[in-house]
Each structure stands twice: as C-alpha cells, then as structure tokens.
Amino acid sequence: MFDAKDVKNRIVAWIHDYFRDNASPGTNVVIGISGGKDSSVAAALCVEALGKDRVVGVLMPQGEQHDIDVSYRLCGLLGIRNIEINIKDAVQALLDGTEAAGLELSEGAVVNTPARVRMTVLYAVSAIVGGRVANTSNFSEDWVGYATKFGDAAGDFSPLSDLTVSEVKAVGRELGLPAEFIDKVPADGLCGRTDEDNLGFTYAALDRYIREGVCEDEEIRAKIDRLHELNLHKMRPMPAFRLDN
C-alpha cells in the first residue's frame, strides 16, 4: 500500500539533504511551471523543503497559452516568485534555421525542440538567480520514454522520478494541493493532443502494469513493453568510451 504521507515526508527530507550536500547556502530551486500535477507537486515539495523564497517558477508559453492562468494560480498559491519567458521566437528561429539549411522538418523536431528550448531557458534563469533546476518527470512517463532527452528529461535533481502518475497525485493530495492542479488533463501543450492520446493508453493502465504487472489488454501490454525497450536509453547514463576498458 502506497503511504503518501510517508513518501511526501521522505522526499521533502531528500530535497533538503540534496541542497545541503550539493549546493551553497541559499541556492534556489528553478522549476518550469505548467500548472499540471508534476510541476505543481514538485514545486510544493521544494517549498516545504526549502521555503517559498528559494523557489523560482518559470512559465514558458510558446506563443499564446490558453491555460497559463493555471500556472499563475499555482505560483500564487505557493507564494513563489514567477517569471514568464515566451519561447515562441526562439523555437521558430531554430526551426527556420534548419529549413534554411535544406532540412525538412519532422514531427519529432517540431515537438521536441520546444522542450529543449525550455530546458535551456531554465538553465539560463538558474545561472542568473543562482539555482538548481528541478526535473519534474515521473516514473510512468520515464518508463515508456514519454519525455524529451535533454529537454524535460533533464535537470539537476529529480524528486518524482520514482513515483507513478497515481502516486504523484496521492502526494499532491497529501500536500493539500487543489484538484485543479492534481487532476489537470496532462498534455505537452505542443501538439494539441493529451498525453494519453499520444501514448494510446491511460496512465491508470500503465501504472497498474508497472506496479502490479497486470494488463488485461494484450495489445496495450505489448505496446508498453515495446516503448519501454525502445526508450531505455533515456533512463540510462550516456554511454562513454573508457581508456581502461
């Protein structure tokens, strides 16, 4: 049985210890805020661990974002500083540059480039405010590779990477976050589809398969296994040649 209170307390202690052991006193957290469960729960955990004055939320719309008010409400609820940086022009400049070089854009480039630009923004802000970048990926997404390598899969520390979607939500409720942040329909905000639309199965089915090994739908089971195998490289350190091998 998942004990949300115990896990919440352990993560808070882990964040506190990480900053004590790996950063100068007063170092801030820099975290991308989407208003969804992962960024909301991760930000709330950091606030509990370090205090609201050491958490900086960065909002990164690509042009006009219809639900950006949710991100602002989350920052207001937690009492954290927020910075909005629109990535539209930066993304377009990169995509235009690839086309000018004679390369035909693929869906992968169009979807993954904004995620990598957002991570670049987070590290730029981190360098300015003196921070460490929080990764907000969860175990369910990582399991099937639903993250952009060197994009939202990057960061300096990762408080949620061992928790499934359902477990992240349980911790969010334990933190007292309102349902609008925990139950916001997950979507990358880039392709116009929800995460579950893109994956072809629900997070509930994925979480059950990960934790219990149970999935009655053989087609979905096979798809999860295939995605996991194909994307293991995202969960592993970069292979490196060693002279002493």
Long-range contacts (C-beta under 8 A, 24 or more apart in sequence): 2-166, 2-167, 2-170, 4-167, 4-170, 4-171, 4-173, 4-174, 5-174, 7-163, 7-167, 7-170, 7-171, 8-45, 8-171, 8-174, 8-175, 11-45, 11-49, 11-159, 11-160, 11-171, 12-45, 12-48, 12-49, 13-49, 14-159, 15-45, 15-46, 15-49, 15-50, 15-157, 15-159, 16-49, 16-50, 18-157, 19-49, 19-50, 19-132, 22-132, 22-157, 23-132, 24-130, 26-54, 26-130, 27-54, 27-130, 27-131, 27-132, 28-54, 28-55, 28-56, 28-126, 28-129, 28-130, 28-131, 28-132, 29-54, 29-55, 29-56, 29-131, 29-132, 29-134, 30-56, 30-58, 30-122, 30-125, 30-126, 30-129, 30-131, 30-132, 30-133, 30-134, 31-55, 31-56, 31-57, 31-58, 31-122, 31-133, 31-134, 31-136, 32-57, 32-58, 32-59, 32-60, 32-118, 32-121, 32-122, 32-136, 32-152, 33-57, 33-58, 33-59, 33-71, 33-74, 33-75, 33-82, 34-71, 34-189, 35-67, 35-68, 35-70, 35-71, 35-73, 35-74, 35-181, 35-184, 36-181, 36-184, 36-186, 37-165, 37-168, 37-169, 37-172, 37-181, 37-182, 37-183, 37-184, 37-186, 38-136, 38-137, 38-138, 38-160, 38-168, 39-74, 39-136, 40-74, 40-172, 40-177, 40-181, 40-182, 41-160, 41-168, 41-169, 41-171, 41-172, 41-175, 41-177, 41-181, 41-182, 42-134, 42-136, 42-159, 42-160, 43-74, 43-78, 43-80, 43-134, 44-78, 44-172, 44-175, 44-177, 45-159, 45-171, 45-175, 46-134, 46-159, 47-78, 47-79, 47-80, 48-175, 52-78, 52-79, 52-80, 53-81, 55-80, 55-81, 56-80, 56-81, 56-82, 56-83, 56-125, 56-129, 56-131, 57-81, 57-82, 57-83, 58-82, 58-83, 58-84, 58-85, 58-121, 58-122, 58-125, 59-83, 59-84, 59-85, 60-84, 60-85, 60-86, 60-87, 60-118, 60-121, 61-86, 61-87, 61-88, 61-189, 62-86, 62-87, 62-88, 62-91, 62-114, 62-189, 62-190, 63-88, 65-189, 67-184, 67-189, 70-180, 70-181, 70-184, 73-180, 74-181, 77-177, 77-178, 83-125, 85-121, 85-125, 87-114, 87-117, 87-118, 87-121, 90-117, 91-117, 107-191, 110-190, 111-148, 111-188, 111-190, 111-191, 112-148, 112-151, 114-190, 115-148, 115-151, 115-152, 115-188, 115-190, 116-148, 116-150, 116-151, 118-151, 118-152, 119-150, 119-151, 119-152, 119-154, 119-155, 132-156, 132-157, 134-158, 134-159, 135-159, 135-160, 135-161, 136-160, 137-161, 138-163, 138-164, 138-165, 138-167, 138-168, 139-163, 139-164, 139-167, 139-210, 140-164, 140-165, 140-203, 140-206, 140-207, 140-210, 141-165, 141-195, 142-234, 142-235, 143-206, 143-210, 143-224, 143-228, 144-199, 144-206, 144-224, 144-227, 144-228, 144-231, 145-227, 145-228, 145-230, 145-231, 145-232, 145-234, 146-195, 146-198, 146-199, 147-234, 149-233, 149-234, 153-234, 164-203, 164-206, 164-207, 164-210, 164-211, 165-203, 165-204, 165-206, 165-207, 166-203, 166-204, 166-207, 167-207, 199-227
